[in-house]
Amino acid sequence: MATPREDALAIWHAAVAAADPFRRVREYLLASDSPAREALSSGGGVYVFGGGKAGPAMARGVESALRDSLDRV
């Protein structure tokens, strides 16, 4: 049987994993029903601006999802 501390740590780890900015942005951009995917398929450009602690991870998620569509980074 898990201790309350072990339960709390498991909940915390699950929450951190669910909020992973790299994964969340990448999954959003790769989803077939994503409004961003529709906008990108119409030939528009992408400009990525970010700030804060999650900014670099989010930018990597964009780069990973759109790797084949980027002509410069």
C-alpha positions as CSV (number, residue, x, y, z in Angstrom):
1,M,0.0,0.0,0.0
2,A,1.4,3.4,-0.9
3,T,2.0,6.1,1.7
4,P,0.3,9.5,1.5
5,R,3.7,10.9,0.5
6,E,4.1,8.4,-2.4
7,D,0.5,9.2,-3.5
8,A,1.3,12.9,-3.5
9,L,4.5,12.4,-5.5
10,A,2.7,10.3,-8.0
11,I,0.0,13.0,-8.4
12,W,2.7,15.7,-8.8
13,H,4.6,13.7,-11.4
14,A,1.5,13.1,-13.4
15,A,0.6,16.8,-13.3
16,V,4.0,17.9,-14.4
17,A,4.0,15.3,-17.3
18,A,0.5,16.4,-18.4
19,A,1.7,20.1,-18.5
20,D,4.9,19.4,-20.5
21,P,5.0,22.5,-22.8
22,F,7.1,20.8,-25.5
23,R,4.7,17.9,-25.7
24,R,1.5,20.0,-25.5
25,V,2.5,22.4,-28.2
26,R,3.8,19.6,-30.5
27,E,0.6,17.5,-30.1
28,Y,-1.6,20.6,-30.7
29,L,0.2,21.4,-34.0
30,L,0.3,17.9,-35.2
31,A,-3.4,17.2,-34.5
32,S,-5.4,16.8,-37.7
33,D,-8.3,18.9,-36.4
34,S,-6.0,21.7,-35.1
35,P,-7.0,25.2,-36.2
36,A,-3.3,25.9,-36.4
37,R,-2.8,23.0,-38.9
38,E,-5.6,24.5,-41.1
39,A,-4.0,28.0,-41.0
40,L,-0.6,26.6,-41.8
41,S,-1.9,24.6,-44.7
42,S,-3.2,27.8,-46.3
43,G,0.4,29.0,-46.8
44,G,0.7,31.4,-44.0
45,G,3.9,32.1,-42.2
46,V,4.8,31.2,-38.6
47,Y,6.4,33.6,-36.1
48,V,7.2,32.2,-32.7
49,F,7.5,34.6,-29.8
50,G,7.7,33.4,-26.2
51,G,8.7,34.4,-22.8
52,G,8.9,32.9,-19.4
53,K,10.1,29.5,-18.2
54,A,8.1,27.5,-20.7
55,G,9.1,29.6,-23.8
56,P,12.1,27.6,-24.9
57,A,10.4,24.3,-24.5
58,M,7.3,25.6,-26.4
59,A,9.5,26.9,-29.3
60,R,11.2,23.5,-29.5
61,G,7.7,21.9,-29.7
62,V,6.9,24.2,-32.7
63,E,10.2,23.4,-34.4
64,S,9.7,19.7,-33.8
65,A,6.1,19.7,-35.2
66,L,6.8,21.9,-38.2
67,R,10.3,20.7,-39.0
68,D,9.4,19.8,-42.6
69,S,7.7,23.1,-43.2
70,L,10.4,25.4,-41.8
71,D,12.8,27.1,-44.2
72,R,14.7,28.9,-41.4
73,V,14.8,29.0,-37.7
